[in-house]
């Protein structure tokens, strides 16, 4: 029986099972790498490039007053 070649080795079983802690560590490392890349090249930023407005200069939404909503 030991003369037969093994067709099914445990290392070759499709995708590798990853523990939850390892998956979280990988995701966090990917997020940090993305943030570092964004800081290095700010022209290609996403929605985080908007400038914040102060509460004093913000345009007030008075739609309820205009439409008579209660």
Residue, then its C-alpha position, 0 to 999 in steps of 0.5 A: x500500500x505504501x508503494x502507491x503515489x499519493x494523489x492528494x497531499x494536504x498542501x495542495x488542497x485548493x485555497x489555504x485556510x486563513x485564520x481570522x486574526x491573520x486575515x485581519x492583519x493582512x487587511x490592516x497591512x493593506x489599508x496602511x499601504x494604501x494610506x501611505x501610497x495616497x500620502x506619497x501621491x496626493x493627486x490620485x486621492x479619492x473622496x478624502x480630498x474635500x476641504x472641510x467647511x466650518x459650521x459658521x460658513x456652511x450654507x444652511x438647509x432651509x428647505x423645510x421653511x421654504x416648502x412649509x413642511x412641519 
